[in-house]
Amino acid sequence: MVRAHEAGWAHAEGALRGPAWLREPADTNALVEHLWSANVAKDAAGELTVAGVPVSRIAAEHGTPAYVLDENDFRGRARAFRDGFAGWDVYYAGKAFLCTAVARWVAEEGLCLDVCSEGELTVALRGGVDPARIGFHGNNKSVRALRRALEVGVGRIIVDSFHEIERLAELTAGAERRAPVMIRVTAGVEAHTHEYIATAHEDQKFGFSITSGDALEAARRVLAADGLELRGLHSHIGSQIFDSAGFEVAAKRVLALHARVAAELGHTMPETDLGGGFGIAYTTQDDPSTPAVLATEMRAIVEHECRGLGIAVPHLSIEPGRAIVGPSTFTLYEVGTVKEVALDGGARRTYVSVDGGMSDNIRTALYDADYSCTLASRASDAAPELARVVGHHCEAGDIVVKDEFLPADVAPGDLLAVPATGAYCRSMASNYNHALRPPVIAVRDGESRVVVRRETFDDLLATDVGGSEE
């Protein structure tokens, strides 16, 4: 729940004490292991390392801020979903984070790839992904984007409106190959997550409502279009979901519609996609399930519902993104200033300012998201002190970590690392205050390499065409 205060959640009563779940650590140098990628550790001197590479070397070679991506951890999480959901199609949700290297890893580990823009489609193709293993999402795909998806032969287009069905019908009229289509439906499920990332309730922009009858009508219109092939239904209940209860309700309603399309429209759809949204651990309060557990629970849910409806189990797919890339990456910052601010009643707050902020991680400001962090460049014997890690932007809401216990001697020049920043941080990064978006540094087997370079001032000026007079 967002803290209510006229000046914002960060100023609410009790904020100075931190959230109830945050406990003062016995040792501020210790890592909470389940928040970090598999190959992250601290060495004898207390310095954070990833795949054997110390963060001081990463900072010296690549600068800060930087997103540090543990390649083997990413690949391991991709394989865990592939193997846990054996017999299903696993589509990596590229919106979480996508670059050509990641697209290549996804393909090499046997996953499919979900894109939701022509830009993401371009990156996927450049990364060597087979177009037949690409799914194309989006609630407002342009005619140009749809035409390109058809030309390259994407494996499925998830339609999201009656207008899109009309556009696809016109684009495929007379074509030799029918376009494979799935229908995005809203199942009326109130997922237990932030309002802006809950996507299956009725009052939002995605999909066709099952309860209003729009989803059935969408199926009817797709079937009436000669150039379209109705492959199945697609449901996505939201993001950062930790239990299967929401999936159970959604599956019940989606499969009931699946059976109704067969009974009333005479078409048995071969596929069903239950979406993604599987949660990860950002703080000690988060306890996500493993892919194997999720697969067991979701498989049982689908089989139970299909038995009750008297239908065969369709071919199933899911779309994890955050759950693969989120824990595989941390953001490395350098501390610039440390400031104690006196507040009413004699209270004080410590602000630790780093060289990044809301331009590289907007989620705290946008979703009231919680993050953790650790002093990454050294060990400390100082007592723990509750601090707020903030960015360098000209914005009061520029907060990276709202509350964290850091050593009381944290100082300018120290390196801080924030775990679980692989999903949506680089994807949603901006040039606010004309900041340069950070690089993505992949680390594997004791070596680091740039997979997305840091922006330069030349990049900023490249699109600013009004600077010279003729």
QUIWO-V633403 format. One line per field, one symbol per residue. ss: DSSP state (h for helix, s for strand, l for the rest). burial: b if it has 24 or more other C-alpha atoms within 12 Angstrom, else e. A space follows every 50 residues. Layout:
ss->???
burial->???
This chain:
ss->llllllllhhhlllhhhlllllllllllllllhhhllllssslllllsss llsshhhhhhhhlllssssshhhhhhhhhhhhhhllllsssssllllllh hhhhhhhhlllssssllhhhhhhhhhllllhhhsssllllllhhhhhhhh hhlllssssllhhhhhhhhhhhllllllssssssssllllllllhhhlll lllllllssllllhhhhhhhhhhhlllsssssssslllllslllhhhhhh hhhhhhhhhhhhhhhlllllsssllllsllllllllllllhhhhhhhhhh hhhhhhhhhlllllsssslllhhhhlllsssssssssssssslhhhlsss ssssllllllllhhhhhllllllssllllllllsssssssllllllllss ssssssslllllllsssssllllllllllllhhhllllssssssllssss ssllllhhhhhhllllllll
burial->eeeeeeeebbeeeebbbbbeeeeeeeebbbbbebbbbbbbbbeeebbbbb bbbbbbbbbeebbbbbbbbbbbbbbbbbbbbbbbbeebbbbbbbbbbbbb bbbbbbbebbbbbbbbbbbbbbbbbebbbbbbbbbbbbbbbeeebbbbbb ebbbbbbbbbbbebbbbbbebbeeeeebbbbbbbbbbbbbbbbbebbbbb beebebbbbbeeebbbbbbbbbbebbbbbbbbbbbbbbbbbbbbebbbbb bbbbbbbbbbbbeeeebbbbbbbbbbbbbbbbbbebebbbbeebbebbbe bbbebbeeeebebbbbbbbbbbbbbbbbbbbbbbbbebeeeeeeeeeebb bbbbbbbbbbbbbbbbbbbbbbbbbbbbbbeeebbbbbbbbbbeeebbbb bbbbbbbbbbbebbbbbbbbbbbbbbbbbbbeeebbbbbbbbbbeebbbb bbebbeeeeeeeeeeeeeee
